[in-house]
Amino acid sequence: MKKIILTTLCCLFITCAYGQTQDDSLLTEKRRFHLAQFTTFGGQVIPNVNVGWESYGKLNEKKDNVVLITHYFSGNSHAAGKYHPSDKQAGYWDALIGPGKAIDTNRFYVLSVDSLVNLSANNPNVITTGPASINPTTGKPYGLDFPVVTIGDFVNVQKALLESLGISSLYAVVGPSMGSMQAIEWAATYPSWVGRMIAVIPAAQSDAWTTAALEQWAMPIRLDANWNEGNYYEQTPPTEGLTAALMLITQQALSPAFFNQQGDSLAYSPLEAGPLEDIRQSHSIVNWLYQRAKSRAGQMDANHLLYLVRACQLFVAGHQGSLQNGLKNIQAKTLFIPAQSDLLLMPYMAELSHGLLQAQGNNTHIAPLEGQSGHLEGLLNIQEKAKTIRQFLENE
Amino acid sequence: MKKIILTTLCCLFITCAYGQTQDDSLLTEKRRFHLAQFTTFGGQVIPNVNVGWESYGKLNEKKDNVVLITHYFSGNSHAAGKYHPSDKQAGYWDALIGPGKAIDTNRFYVLSVDSLVNLSANNPNVITTGPASINPTTGKPYGLDFPVVTIGDFVNVQKALLESLGISSLYAVVGPSMGSMQAIEWAATYPSWVGRMIAVIPAAQSDAWTTAALEQWAMPIRLDANWNEGNYYEQTPPTEGLTAALMLITQQALSPAFFNQQGDSLAYSPLEAGPLEDIRQSHSIVNWLYQRAKSRAGQMDANHLLYLVRACQLFVAGHQGSLQNGLKNIQAKTLFIPAQSDLLLMPYMAELSHGLLQAQGNNTHIAPLEGQSGHLEGLLNIQEKAKTIRQFLENE
């Protein structure tokens, strides 16, 4: 069990040296969606928007079998399948999405879209528009001149893509973490579109605690002198600041149980000789965390992280001032899947939204993940809720 | 209740503009203890060690009524009382220590000592020796040439002070957080000295999770260009890095309930106009957290924070390689007071130590704080356990 979790984590979040090979994985490809211009929730116009997207399964004639998957903070639209049969790792929710799986691609047309300001701007399999993109006005990367964008903007880009395919309803929208924000936003802002909404390790708003916690992710980047107020595209990027941010995110997304198991495998001890002898040396568990974060940082863009943080901080379902107001519009049947050991978006957030929906008479369900991997239970162990999800999607 | 907590927090951790005035507070003064030289656990010799200390109550003739209070990470020996009757704030555990209080100064001689590498090196009421001190060899501040020190070293300095007063036993040793580490270290390393040990919001070792979490506090300081590998004493100090570290510490030491209550008082909303309009602006809750951290940073030294982090990371009770080995030596009657909402040193740590002591037949007790203020329950609301502590100290 330990080995499986570690392998999965390594491959999900870190440059992958080895991984699971699943013969039953779908093949997919990254496609590009272009918008000549897009107006943000804040009223700014972004010309020449490009985002990547993937799909699994087939759109039926009535175009009413669409399941939209919305991705998490450091994720992208590679939710399932492989680009090539030889890929060592399938998309992050491959355990959930595929032929005969809980989100059954024999029945559903499953689709996922790279977010605006996607973290992995330097990943060749990600297509996104953000501060690292070229500002057509200047011919140089936007940097901090890129407009602030919101979770609602991510949803509106997805909606434009769906409309370009002739789609006008979602059988379901399903997403983990920041993806849950998008799923809830869909249900709150476009209620007539959404039949079912599944929010995994979710939050329906960024409360004061969460907004402050997200800010901690941004601080190390701004402290790195190479960040240079966001103008680093023609010089050394703020890799150390970005690495520190990723170390913090990784720890907050996991749990003491996970880290202490990892410590065991490193023969971690508080009284290790190096850090006792020299203030400049670090413990084995710190070196492990640093190296993993550093290896991820290369495909990511530091400014994009700041913009993603801001999108999450600004989130309240429906963008109508209060959570209660936003949730009032939801018509979809809803399922909340928090993780009991989650330290990032704690279960109280799912319970709050579920409770408010229940109080207003909605058809709503909650089914907590019980494992000990913290927030990442929703990615690493989502198969624990495969049956619940299948039933939720099957029943009318 | 809310107002009381906020006032107390402001005064404990932030430059205090107002605060409780308790007419029943003791008067005390900071004294200086000097050691011509001190040899660290790691075998390094530090010449000319100075630490501050305070006492409350009177040492009896048999010198057997001593209660030692060991302080927390950002604290110092001002555990109770006031320096002047007009002081706006008494020592941090004044609710617990005083005439007729749970730690009754009519009966006990209560004593507390500023740690080595104390965080508040620039506070005129703190006397400490650390990287900001003058290295007699060079005539300049040590910076990173100061030796790594451990929780065991803090205890050995305290022991030298006690011995200089002719004291050779402790009726009890009591401390919160990093102070609990020192209390447990006392009981594990000098078992014949210690009659009773009370560990509040405690940890008996730094496990892999805790060591990694502590490292996150150090990262922002090292990222600040003004840190300059610890050589900043003749130039601008790394105040922004130190402020970021304090923001993280403050959040981890509190809880969602606390922050969301604070958010209410700020009229926090996810969709605040400033941060929606401009990536350079921040939410009200972030500004609140930043300002409070910044106002604390002036009295603190960034290198001292790095050394305190390291002392905590290296901690395992008894410094004998494993927690089990260290706890085996404990003879003291023990009481563990974790906080149920603690996100920093979670209750599992107290339960582990209590369980191991119970299994080896020790007289051990556990009494969790039930409030919602996180780790700081052990400072802000310790009076909730005043009766438990009084009884624990009274009974043989």
Interface residues (C-beta under 8 A of the other chain):
Chain A: F41 G42 L144 F146 V148 T150 Q205 S206 D207 A208 W209 T210 T211 A212 A213 E215 Q216 M219 P220 L223 D224 A225 E240 G241 A244 M247 L248 Q251 S255 P256 F259 N260 Q262 G263 D264 L266 Y268 S269 P270 L271 P275 L276 E277 D278 I279 R280 S282 H283 I285 V286 L289 L306 Y307 R310 Q313 L314 F315 V316 H319 G321 L343 M346 Y348
Chain B: F41 G42 L144 F146 V148 T150 Q205 S206 D207 A208 W209 T210 T211 A212 A213 E215 Q216 M219 P220 L223 D224 A225 E240 G241 A244 M247 L248 Q251 S255 P256 F259 N260 Q262 G263 D264 L266 Y268 S269 P270 L271 E272 P275 L276 E277 D278 I279 R280 S282 H283 I285 V286 L289 L306 Y307 R310 Q313 L314 F315 V316 H319 G321 L343 M346 Y348
